Amino acid sequence: MQRSFKVVLEKNDSNCYTVTVPALPGCVTQGKNKDEALARIREAIQGYLETLEIEGLPMPDSDIDIAEVEVTESISGKE
């Protein structure tokens, strides 16, 4: 069965990418670039799901929803 998960890519101080899967707590990896990071997270997700199956734990029912929230920056005391 084919499934898809939303992932979060964050560029870190060493210009590598850390990737997390919010729907799968603890499923995280990194790569030197986006392509490498995405390839590694695919492997990590597959391993995560295989482990759930082996241990008889339930598969996640659904993925998460992601929304973007806009805020206005303000600096206290500065005009």
C-alpha positions as CSV (number, residue, x, y, z in Angstrom):
1,M,0.0,0.0,0.0
2,Q,1.3,3.4,-1.0
3,R,1.2,6.1,1.7
4,S,2.4,9.7,1.8
5,F,3.5,11.8,4.8
6,K,4.2,15.5,5.1
7,V,7.8,16.2,6.1
8,V,9.5,19.3,7.5
9,L,12.8,20.2,6.0
10,E,15.0,22.6,8.1
11,K,18.3,24.0,6.9
12,N,20.7,24.0,9.8
13,D,23.8,26.0,10.7
14,S,26.1,23.6,8.7
15,N,24.0,24.0,5.6
16,C,22.6,20.5,5.9
17,Y,18.9,19.6,6.0
18,T,17.2,18.0,9.0
19,V,14.0,16.3,8.1
20,T,11.2,15.3,10.5
21,V,7.9,13.6,10.0
22,P,5.3,15.2,12.4
23,A,2.9,12.2,12.0
24,L,5.6,9.8,13.1
25,P,7.2,11.0,16.4
26,G,10.9,10.4,16.5
27,C,11.2,9.8,12.8
28,V,14.0,12.2,11.8
29,T,17.1,12.2,9.6
30,Q,19.4,14.6,7.8
31,G,21.2,15.1,4.5
32,K,23.8,17.3,2.8
33,N,21.1,18.6,0.4
34,K,17.3,18.4,-0.1
35,D,17.5,15.4,-2.4
36,E,19.7,13.4,0.0
37,A,17.6,14.4,3.0
38,L,14.4,13.3,1.2
39,A,15.9,10.0,0.1
40,R,17.0,9.3,3.7
41,I,13.6,10.2,5.2
42,R,11.9,7.8,2.8
43,E,14.1,5.0,4.2
44,A,13.4,6.2,7.8
45,I,9.7,6.2,7.2
46,Q,9.8,2.7,5.7
47,G,11.8,1.4,8.7
48,Y,9.5,3.2,11.2
49,L,6.4,1.6,9.6
50,E,8.0,-1.9,9.4
51,T,8.9,-1.6,13.1
52,L,5.3,-0.8,14.0
53,E,4.1,-3.8,12.1
54,I,6.7,-6.2,13.6
55,E,5.9,-5.0,17.1
56,G,2.1,-5.2,16.5
57,L,1.6,-1.6,17.0
58,P,-1.1,0.4,15.2
59,M,-0.3,2.2,12.0
60,P,-1.0,5.9,12.1
61,D,-4.6,6.6,11.0
62,S,-3.9,9.7,9.1
63,D,-1.3,12.4,8.3
64,I,-1.3,15.8,9.9
65,D,-2.7,19.1,8.6
66,I,-0.2,22.0,8.1
67,A,-1.3,25.6,8.1
68,E,0.6,28.8,7.7
69,V,0.0,31.6,10.2
70,E,1.0,35.2,9.5
71,V,2.1,37.5,12.3
72,T,3.3,41.1,12.4
73,E,6.7,41.6,13.9
74,S,7.1,44.4,16.4
75,I,10.0,45.5,18.5
76,S,9.0,46.8,21.9
77,G,10.1,50.3,22.6
78,K,11.2,50.9,19.0
79,E,9.4,53.1,16.5
